[in-house]
Amino acid sequence: MEKGYETAVGGDNSSRFSHMGSSDGGQQPCVWSSPQGGCKIDIRKQIFCNRSLNMKSILAVGFDMDYTLAQYKPETFESLAYDGTIRKLVYDLGYPRELLDWSFDWTYMVRGLVLDKKRGNILKMDRHKYVKVAYHGFKELSKEDKVGTYGNTLIRDSFDEPDYALIDTLFSLAEAYLFAQLVDFKDKNLEKIPKGADYSVMYKDVRAAVDLCHRDGTLKQMVAKDPKRYINEDTTIVPMLKMLRDSGRATFLVTNSLWDYTNIVMNFLCGSRTLDGSRKCNFDWLQYFDVVITGSAKPSFFHEGNRANLFEVDHESGMLLNTDNGSPMAQVGSSSPRLSLKGVEACRVFQGGSVGHLHKLLSIESSSQVLYVGDHIYGDILRSKKVLGWRTMLVVPELEREVELLWELRDTRKQLRKLRNERDLIEDKIHHLKWSLKFEDTSADEKQKLSSEYNALESERDRVRITHQDAQRECHKMFHKIWGQLMKTGYQNSRFAHQVERFACLYTSQVSNLSLYSPDKYYRPSEDYMPHEFDIIPL
């Protein structure tokens, strides 16, 4: 088990992320502003709305870079992160060398899971924080163990830090998988684990190893050498940015990555090429932005009280220049401010700072005039929405596959609903017959007849229950053999879906889906339905 787990996703492996930020098969992007634009949009590319948003009120559109503009290939990038973490655990933190033989199944983990650090469990829960699927390492917990651990408490668990870790980014999937492997390894080889390393200490070590990989630049150096190996190309990003700017909006980039790496990735995404077709690295991509902030240290960047210094970045050298809240400052030994700009309209690049600096640079008077697009519920969406009141759009690459399957399985899901209703009707009849047998004064013949009817209904109930459970289990496995549908847990919205609904005004599968809609579009949510309305209002 430590060497990897068999494929967890139903169907062909390659199809799971086949639409994740990839180009459209070599075809020219059908941008809304083009003569071919304005046509019906594939459901996998649609933008879904939780809260009304009139784009006419938006003056500035901002983007995160990693996993938003830049969609990383999980089979290469996450494997790179996994291998680097393993090496840090072995060579820096004293774990046994046999970990070096382990392998990573990038399809196994999904977003929205919760790691129980103390018990070594991986959980999927619904929007009410009821645990519906639970594994100890790679071993599924029985219903009794699950209820005994998480359902029989006087005080409801919050399932938050420090005892739990939330797997809400695609960056976290490798560390979650490695944690599960270490749990299994510890249970079978207690003597091989560093002394005193319980499950929570092992998780802490995994996090430390991940941080070491990022700190020493190993991951980003590998990506910088061969971006095409690790990042999906998307030919619609530049047309999208052009259209937004032509519509009169300011555009900005806020990323935790530093300038050197940001420049390499954005060059790759924006397609700077030489005459012979090879890629070149320059600063042409900056023409698509008004402001770029690197090394932003999100989510603390979004706090108004953040007093981090803002430095301007010299494009050529990467040198940091002092600023006076974004305004150029005279450097020591010089009587006039040094300007790194090539012209009045040139994009300015900064490092650090806070949202207050950004508002000033863009002349934003109201936070509701900003739409920010990101992939991280906590780092991008929750803070910018809850703290600032920015309008938000969450990028959920997994959504393409999810809606595709929902469409294919729509008849199956209708049948599941019918079976569930049938179970309810049979159980109601059983309860009524049971009451009649217990309390009504009936003859022996009548009781015999009622008992036979009761037994027949019980058999029918068991048949329908098994049919329903088997069909539901198969439908569940179509999305993911272990964790099921991303946005559902049983019949309830999953914890992840609940967060998307709460904090994201809009959500979609790719950032460039914005290019398929008018930059002045009024996004309106569908009508909310409560349970008492479903059988009254035809859907």
C-alpha positions as CSV (number, residue, x, y, z in Angstrom):
1,M,0.0,0.0,0.0
2,E,2.9,2.4,0.8
3,K,4.0,2.2,-2.9
4,G,0.8,3.7,-4.1
5,Y,-2.9,2.9,-4.4
6,E,-4.7,1.6,-7.4
7,T,-6.5,4.2,-9.5
8,A,-9.3,5.8,-7.5
9,V,-11.2,7.4,-10.3
10,G,-13.8,5.6,-12.5
11,G,-13.1,5.4,-16.2
12,D,-10.0,6.4,-18.1
13,N,-7.3,8.0,-15.9
14,S,-6.4,10.6,-18.5
15,S,-10.0,11.9,-18.8
16,R,-10.2,13.0,-15.2
17,F,-8.3,16.2,-15.7
18,S,-8.4,16.3,-19.5
19,H,-10.1,19.7,-19.5
20,M,-8.1,21.2,-16.7
21,G,-7.0,24.5,-18.2
22,S,-5.9,22.8,-21.4
23,S,-6.0,24.5,-24.8
24,D,-9.0,23.7,-27.0
25,G,-7.5,21.1,-29.2
26,G,-5.7,23.6,-31.4
27,Q,-8.8,25.5,-32.4
28,Q,-8.9,29.3,-32.1
29,P,-10.6,30.4,-28.9
30,C,-14.2,31.5,-29.4
31,V,-13.9,34.8,-27.5
32,W,-17.2,36.7,-26.9
33,S,-15.9,39.8,-28.6
34,S,-14.9,37.9,-31.8
35,P,-17.3,37.6,-34.8
36,Q,-17.8,33.9,-33.8
37,G,-18.6,34.9,-30.2
38,G,-21.9,35.1,-28.4
39,C,-22.9,31.5,-29.2
40,K,-24.2,28.9,-26.8
41,I,-21.6,27.9,-24.2
42,D,-20.7,24.3,-23.4
43,I,-21.9,23.5,-19.9
44,R,-18.4,22.5,-18.9
45,K,-17.2,26.0,-19.7
46,Q,-20.1,27.9,-18.1
47,I,-19.8,30.3,-15.2
48,F,-22.2,29.5,-12.4
49,C,-23.6,32.3,-10.1
50,N,-24.3,32.2,-6.4
51,R,-24.9,35.9,-5.9
52,S,-26.0,38.5,-8.5
53,L,-23.1,40.3,-10.0
54,N,-23.4,43.1,-12.6
55,M,-20.1,43.4,-14.4
56,K,-20.9,47.0,-15.3
57,S,-20.2,47.9,-11.6
58,I,-16.7,46.2,-11.7
59,L,-13.8,48.5,-12.4
60,A,-10.9,46.1,-11.8
61,V,-10.5,42.4,-12.3
62,G,-7.7,40.6,-10.5
63,F,-6.2,37.2,-10.8
64,D,-4.1,34.8,-8.7
65,M,-1.5,33.0,-10.8
66,D,-0.8,29.4,-9.5
67,Y,-3.7,27.1,-10.2
68,T,-5.8,30.0,-11.5
69,L,-4.1,31.5,-14.6
70,A,-1.5,28.7,-14.5
71,Q,-3.1,25.3,-14.3
72,Y,-0.5,22.7,-13.3
73,K,-0.6,19.1,-14.6
74,P,-1.2,16.9,-11.5
75,E,0.5,13.9,-13.0
76,T,3.8,15.8,-13.3
77,F,3.7,18.8,-11.0
78,E,2.1,17.0,-8.0
79,S,4.4,14.0,-8.5
80,L,7.4,16.4,-8.4
81,A,6.1,17.9,-5.1
82,Y,5.5,14.5,-3.7
83,D,9.0,13.2,-4.6
84,G,10.6,16.3,-3.2
85,T,8.7,15.9,0.1
86,I,9.7,12.3,0.4
87,R,13.4,13.2,0.0
88,K,13.1,15.9,2.7
89,L,11.5,13.5,5.1
90,V,14.3,10.9,4.6
91,Y,17.3,13.1,4.4
92,D,16.3,16.0,6.6
93,L,13.8,14.6,9.1
94,G,15.2,11.1,9.7
95,Y,12.5,8.9,8.2
96,P,13.5,5.4,6.8
97,R,15.0,5.2,3.3
98,E,12.4,2.8,2.1
99,L,10.1,5.8,1.7
100,L,12.1,6.6,-1.4
101,D,10.6,3.6,-3.1
102,W,7.0,4.9,-2.6
103,S,5.0,6.2,-5.5
104,F,2.2,8.7,-5.8
105,D,-1.3,8.2,-7.2
106,W,-2.4,11.7,-8.1
107,T,-6.0,10.5,-8.7
108,Y,-6.6,9.3,-5.1
109,M,-7.2,12.5,-3.1
110,V,-9.7,15.2,-3.8
111,R,-10.3,18.7,-2.5
112,G,-12.7,19.2,0.4
113,L,-11.4,16.4,2.6
114,V,-10.4,16.9,6.2
115,L,-7.4,15.2,7.9
116,D,-7.8,14.2,11.5
117,K,-4.2,14.7,12.6
118,K,-4.6,12.9,16.0
119,R,-6.3,9.8,14.8
120,G,-4.7,9.4,11.3
121,N,-8.1,9.6,9.6
122,I,-9.2,11.2,6.3
123,L,-12.8,12.4,6.3
124,K,-15.4,13.7,3.8
125,M,-18.3,15.5,5.4
126,D,-21.5,17.2,4.3
127,R,-22.4,20.8,4.8
128,H,-23.6,20.2,8.3
129,K,-20.2,18.7,9.2
130,Y,-21.5,15.2,9.6
131,V,-18.8,12.7,8.6
132,K,-20.1,10.5,5.7
133,V,-17.0,8.9,4.4
134,A,-14.0,8.1,6.6
135,Y,-10.7,6.2,6.1
136,H,-7.8,5.4,8.5
137,G,-4.9,5.7,6.2
138,F,-6.2,3.6,3.2
139,K,-8.6,1.5,5.3
140,E,-12.2,2.4,5.3
141,L,-13.8,2.9,8.8
142,S,-16.9,0.8,9.5
143,K,-20.1,2.7,10.1
144,E,-19.9,1.8,13.8
145,D,-16.3,3.1,14.1
146,K,-17.3,6.3,12.2
147,V,-20.3,7.0,14.4
148,G,-18.5,6.0,17.6
149,T,-15.6,8.4,16.8
150,Y,-17.4,11.4,15.3
151,G,-21.1,11.0,16.0
152,N,-21.5,10.2,19.8
153,T,-20.3,13.4,21.4
154,L,-22.1,15.9,23.6
155,I,-20.4,18.9,21.9
156,R,-20.2,19.0,18.1
157,D,-16.6,19.0,16.8
158,S,-15.7,22.1,14.7
159,F,-13.2,20.1,12.5
160,D,-10.9,23.0,12.4
161,E,-7.2,23.7,13.2
162,P,-5.2,22.7,15.2
163,D,-6.5,19.2,15.4
164,Y,-7.6,19.0,11.8
165,A,-6.1,20.0,8.4
166,L,-8.3,21.2,5.6
167,I,-7.5,20.0,2.1
168,D,-8.9,22.9,0.1
169,T,-6.2,23.4,-2.6
170,L,-4.9,21.2,-5.4
171,F,-1.4,21.9,-3.9
172,S,-2.4,19.9,-0.8
173,L,-3.4,16.6,-2.5
174,A,0.2,15.2,-2.5
175,E,0.7,15.9,1.2
176,A,-2.7,14.3,2.0
177,Y,-1.8,11.2,0.1
178,L,1.6,11.0,1.8
179,F,0.0,11.4,5.2
180,A,-2.3,8.4,4.5
181,Q,0.7,6.3,3.4
182,L,2.6,7.2,6.6
183,V,-0.4,6.3,8.7
184,D,-0.5,2.8,7.1
185,F,3.3,2.5,7.4
186,K,3.2,3.5,11.1
187,D,0.5,0.9,11.9
188,K,2.5,-1.9,10.3
189,N,6.1,-0.7,11.2
190,L,5.9,1.2,14.5
191,E,9.6,0.6,15.2
192,K,10.7,2.3,11.9
193,I,9.0,5.6,12.6
194,P,11.1,8.3,14.4
195,K,10.7,8.0,18.1
196,G,7.8,10.0,19.5
197,A,6.2,10.5,16.1
198,D,2.5,10.0,16.5
199,Y,0.0,10.7,13.7
200,S,-0.1,14.5,14.4
201,V,3.7,14.7,14.5
202,M,3.9,12.8,11.2
203,Y,1.6,15.4,9.7
204,K,3.6,18.2,11.1
205,D,6.7,16.6,9.5
206,V,5.0,16.3,6.2
207,R,4.1,20.0,6.3
208,A,7.7,20.9,7.3
209,A,9.0,18.8,4.4
210,V,6.6,20.5,1.9
211,D,7.7,24.0,3.2
212,L,11.4,23.0,2.8
213,C,10.7,22.1,-0.9
214,H,9.1,25.5,-1.5
215,R,11.8,27.4,0.5
216,D,14.8,26.0,-1.3
217,G,13.2,26.6,-4.7
218,T,13.6,23.0,-5.9
219,L,10.0,22.8,-7.3
220,K,10.0,26.1,-9.1
221,Q,13.5,25.5,-10.5
222,M,12.2,22.3,-12.2
223,V,9.1,24.1,-13.5
224,A,11.2,27.0,-14.8
225,K,13.4,24.6,-16.8
226,D,10.5,23.1,-18.7
227,P,7.2,24.9,-18.1
228,K,5.4,22.9,-20.8
229,R,6.0,19.6,-18.8
230,Y,4.2,21.0,-15.7
231,I,1.7,23.7,-16.9
232,N,-1.2,23.3,-19.3
233,E,-1.2,25.7,-22.2
234,D,-4.3,27.9,-22.6
235,T,-4.6,29.9,-25.7
236,T,-7.6,31.8,-24.4
237,I,-5.9,33.7,-21.5
238,V,-4.5,36.5,-23.7
239,P,-7.8,37.1,-25.6
240,M,-9.6,37.2,-22.2
241,L,-7.2,39.8,-20.8
242,K,-7.3,41.9,-23.9
243,M,-11.1,41.9,-23.9
244,L,-11.3,42.9,-20.3
245,R,-8.9,45.8,-20.9
246,D,-10.6,46.9,-24.1
247,S,-13.9,47.1,-22.1
248,G,-12.3,49.7,-19.8
249,R,-11.5,47.5,-16.8
250,A,-8.2,47.6,-15.0
251,T,-6.5,44.2,-14.6
252,F,-4.1,43.1,-11.9
253,L,-2.2,40.1,-10.7
254,V,-1.7,39.2,-7.0
255,T,0.5,36.1,-6.4
256,N,2.5,34.7,-3.6
257,S,5.2,33.7,-6.1
258,L,8.2,35.9,-6.4
259,W,9.0,38.0,-9.6
260,D,11.6,35.6,-11.2
261,Y,9.2,32.7,-11.2
262,T,6.1,34.8,-12.0
263,N,7.9,36.2,-15.1
264,I,8.7,32.7,-16.4
265,V,5.2,31.3,-15.9
266,M,3.4,34.3,-17.3
267,N,5.8,34.3,-20.4
268,F,4.8,30.7,-20.9
269,L,1.0,31.4,-20.6
270,C,1.1,34.5,-22.7
271,G,3.0,32.8,-25.5
272,S,6.0,34.9,-26.1
273,R,7.8,33.3,-29.0
274,T,10.8,34.0,-31.4
275,L,10.5,33.9,-35.2
276,D,11.5,30.2,-35.2
277,G,8.7,29.3,-32.9
278,S,10.8,28.8,-29.8
279,R,9.9,30.6,-26.5
280,K,11.6,33.7,-25.3
281,C,11.4,35.3,-21.9
282,N,10.7,39.0,-21.9
283,F,8.2,41.4,-20.3
284,D,5.7,41.6,-23.1
285,W,3.0,40.0,-21.0
286,L,3.0,43.0,-18.6
287,Q,1.0,44.9,-21.3
288,Y,-2.1,42.9,-20.2
289,F,-2.0,44.2,-16.6
290,D,-2.0,47.6,-14.8
291,V,-0.5,46.3,-11.6
292,V,1.4,43.1,-10.7
293,I,2.1,42.3,-7.0
294,T,4.4,39.3,-6.3
295,G,5.4,37.8,-3.0
296,S,2.0,39.0,-1.6
297,A,1.9,36.6,1.3
298,K,-1.8,36.0,1.0
299,P,-4.1,35.7,2.9
300,S,-2.5,38.3,5.2
301,F,-2.3,40.6,2.2
302,F,-6.1,41.0,2.4
303,H,-6.1,42.5,5.9
304,E,-6.5,46.3,6.0
305,G,-4.3,46.4,9.1
306,N,-1.4,44.7,7.4
307,R,1.6,47.1,7.4
308,A,3.9,45.1,5.2
309,N,6.3,47.3,3.1
310,L,5.6,47.7,-0.6
311,F,8.7,47.4,-2.8
312,E,8.8,48.1,-6.5
313,V,10.5,45.5,-8.6
314,D,12.9,46.4,-11.4
315,H,11.9,44.2,-14.3
316,E,15.4,43.6,-15.6
317,S,17.4,43.0,-12.5
318,G,14.7,41.9,-10.1
319,M,16.1,44.5,-7.6
320,L,13.6,45.7,-5.0
321,L,13.2,49.5,-4.8
322,N,11.8,51.4,-1.8
323,T,8.4,53.1,-2.4
324,D,6.3,55.6,-0.4
325,N,3.1,53.5,-0.4
326,G,3.6,52.8,-4.1
327,S,4.9,56.2,-5.1
328,P,8.6,56.2,-6.3
329,M,11.2,57.3,-3.8
330,A,14.6,58.8,-4.2
331,Q,17.2,56.2,-3.4
332,V,20.0,57.0,-1.0
333,G,22.6,59.2,-2.8
334,S,20.1,60.3,-5.5
335,S,18.1,63.6,-5.6
336,S,15.3,62.3,-7.7
337,P,13.1,59.2,-7.6
338,R,14.2,56.3,-9.8
339,L,11.5,55.2,-12.2
340,S,11.6,51.7,-13.5
341,L,8.7,52.3,-15.9
342,K,9.3,52.3,-19.6
343,G,6.4,54.6,-20.3
344,V,3.4,56.2,-18.7
345,E,1.1,53.3,-19.6
346,A,3.6,50.6,-18.5
347,C,2.6,48.0,-15.9
348,R,4.2,48.5,-12.5
349,V,5.5,45.4,-10.6
350,F,5.7,45.3,-6.8
351,Q,6.5,42.9,-4.1
352,G,4.8,42.6,-0.7
353,G,2.5,45.4,0.6
354,S,-1.2,45.0,1.4
355,V,-4.6,45.5,-0.1
356,G,-4.6,49.1,0.9
357,H,-1.6,49.7,-1.4
358,L,-3.4,47.9,-4.2
359,H,-6.6,50.0,-3.8
360,K,-4.5,53.2,-4.0
361,L,-2.6,52.1,-7.1
362,L,-5.8,51.3,-8.9
363,S,-7.7,54.3,-7.6
364,I,-10.4,52.0,-6.2
365,E,-13.0,53.8,-4.0
366,S,-15.2,50.9,-3.1
367,S,-14.2,47.3,-2.6
368,S,-17.4,46.1,-4.4
369,Q,-15.8,47.5,-7.6
370,V,-13.2,44.7,-7.6
371,L,-13.7,41.1,-8.9
372,Y,-10.9,38.7,-7.8
373,V,-10.4,35.3,-9.4
374,G,-8.6,32.6,-7.5
375,D,-8.5,28.9,-6.7
376,H,-8.1,28.8,-3.0
377,I,-11.2,29.0,-0.8
378,Y,-9.3,30.4,2.2
379,G,-6.2,32.1,0.7
380,D,-8.1,33.8,-2.2
381,I,-11.8,33.7,-1.8
382,L,-12.9,33.7,1.8
383,R,-10.5,36.5,2.9
384,S,-11.1,38.8,-0.1
385,K,-14.9,38.3,0.2
386,K,-15.4,38.2,4.0
387,V,-12.8,40.8,5.0
388,L,-12.9,43.2,2.1
389,G,-16.2,42.7,0.4
390,W,-14.6,42.1,-3.0
391,R,-16.7,40.2,-5.5
392,T,-15.1,36.8,-6.1
393,M,-14.9,34.0,-8.6
394,L,-13.5,30.6,-7.7
395,V,-11.8,28.4,-10.2
396,V,-12.7,24.7,-9.8
397,P,-10.9,22.7,-12.6
398,E,-12.6,19.5,-11.4
399,L,-15.9,21.0,-12.3
400,E,-15.6,20.2,-16.0
401,R,-15.5,16.4,-15.3
402,E,-18.2,16.8,-12.6
403,V,-20.8,18.5,-14.8
404,E,-20.0,16.2,-17.7
405,L,-20.8,13.2,-15.5
406,L,-23.9,14.9,-14.1
407,W,-25.2,15.2,-17.6
408,E,-24.4,11.6,-18.5
409,L,-26.0,10.3,-15.3
410,R,-29.1,12.5,-15.2
411,D,-31.4,9.5,-15.9
412,T,-29.7,7.5,-13.2
413,R,-30.1,10.3,-10.7
414,K,-33.8,10.5,-11.5
415,Q,-34.1,6.8,-10.9
416,L,-32.3,7.1,-7.6
417,R,-34.8,9.8,-6.5
418,K,-37.7,7.5,-7.5
419,L,-36.2,4.6,-5.5
420,R,-35.8,6.8,-2.5
421,N,-39.4,8.0,-2.7
422,E,-40.5,4.3,-3.1
423,R,-38.6,3.4,0.1
424,D,-40.4,6.2,2.0
425,L,-43.8,5.0,0.8
426,I,-43.2,1.4,1.8
427,E,-41.8,2.3,5.2
428,D,-44.9,4.5,5.8
429,K,-47.1,1.5,5.1
430,I,-45.1,-0.7,7.3
431,H,-45.3,1.7,10.2
432,H,-49.1,1.9,9.8
433,L,-49.6,-1.9,9.7
434,K,-47.3,-2.3,12.7
435,W,-49.5,0.2,14.6
436,S,-52.7,-1.6,13.5
437,L,-51.3,-4.9,14.7
438,K,-50.3,-3.5,18.0
439,F,-53.3,-1.3,19.0
440,E,-56.3,-2.2,16.8
441,D,-58.9,-4.8,18.0
442,T,-59.0,-7.2,15.0
443,S,-59.9,-10.8,14.5
444,A,-57.4,-13.6,14.3
445,D,-58.0,-13.9,10.6
446,E,-57.6,-10.2,10.1
447,K,-54.4,-10.2,12.1
448,Q,-53.0,-13.1,10.1
449,K,-53.8,-11.2,6.9
450,L,-52.2,-8.0,8.2
451,S,-49.1,-10.0,9.4
452,S,-48.7,-11.5,5.9
453,E,-49.0,-8.1,4.3
454,Y,-46.5,-6.7,6.8
455,N,-44.0,-9.4,6.0
456,A,-44.4,-8.9,2.3
457,L,-43.8,-5.2,2.7
458,E,-40.7,-5.8,4.8
459,S,-39.3,-8.0,2.0
460,E,-40.2,-5.4,-0.6
461,R,-38.6,-2.7,1.5
462,D,-35.4,-4.7,1.8
463,R,-35.3,-5.3,-1.9
464,V,-35.8,-1.7,-2.7
465,R,-33.3,-0.6,-0.1
466,I,-30.6,-2.9,-1.5
467,T,-31.4,-1.8,-5.1
468,H,-31.2,1.8,-4.0
469,Q,-28.0,1.5,-2.1
470,D,-26.3,-0.5,-4.9
471,A,-27.4,2.0,-7.5
472,Q,-26.3,4.9,-5.3
473,R,-22.9,3.3,-4.6
474,E,-22.3,2.8,-8.4
475,C,-23.3,6.4,-9.2
476,H,-21.0,7.5,-6.4
477,K,-18.1,5.5,-7.9
478,M,-18.6,7.1,-11.3
479,F,-17.3,10.4,-9.9
480,H,-14.6,8.9,-7.8
481,K,-14.2,5.4,-6.5
482,I,-13.4,6.5,-3.0
483,W,-14.8,9.9,-2.3
484,G,-17.6,10.2,-4.9
485,Q,-19.0,13.5,-6.2
486,L,-16.9,16.6,-5.3
487,M,-19.9,18.8,-4.6
488,K,-22.1,16.2,-2.9
489,T,-21.9,13.8,0.1
490,G,-24.8,11.5,-0.2
491,Y,-27.8,13.7,-0.8
492,Q,-26.4,16.7,0.9
493,N,-24.0,19.3,-0.5
494,S,-20.5,18.5,0.6
495,R,-18.5,20.8,3.0
496,F,-16.5,22.0,0.0
497,A,-19.7,22.8,-2.0
498,H,-21.1,24.7,1.1
499,Q,-17.9,26.9,1.2
500,V,-18.2,27.5,-2.6
501,E,-21.8,28.6,-2.1
502,R,-21.0,30.8,0.9
503,F,-17.9,32.7,-0.3
504,A,-17.8,32.6,-4.1
505,C,-20.1,35.0,-6.0
506,L,-19.2,33.0,-9.2
507,Y,-17.5,29.7,-9.8
508,T,-16.3,28.0,-13.0
509,S,-13.8,25.4,-14.3
510,Q,-11.3,27.7,-15.9
511,V,-10.3,31.3,-15.5
512,S,-10.5,31.8,-19.3
513,N,-14.2,31.0,-19.3
514,L,-14.6,34.7,-18.7
515,S,-13.7,35.2,-22.3
516,L,-16.9,33.5,-23.4
517,Y,-19.1,36.1,-21.8
518,S,-19.8,39.8,-22.3
519,P,-17.5,41.9,-20.1
520,D,-20.7,43.8,-19.2
521,K,-22.8,40.7,-18.4
522,Y,-25.2,40.7,-15.5
523,Y,-24.7,37.3,-13.7
524,R,-27.9,36.2,-12.0
525,P,-28.3,33.1,-9.7
526,S,-30.9,30.5,-10.2
527,E,-33.9,30.5,-7.8
528,D,-33.3,28.9,-4.4
529,Y,-35.6,26.0,-3.5
530,M,-36.5,24.8,-0.1
531,P,-37.6,21.1,0.4
532,H,-41.3,22.1,0.7
533,E,-41.2,23.6,-2.8
534,F,-39.8,20.7,-4.8
535,D,-43.1,18.8,-5.2
536,I,-45.1,22.0,-5.8
537,I,-43.0,23.9,-8.3
538,P,-42.1,21.9,-11.4
539,L,-38.3,21.7,-11.9
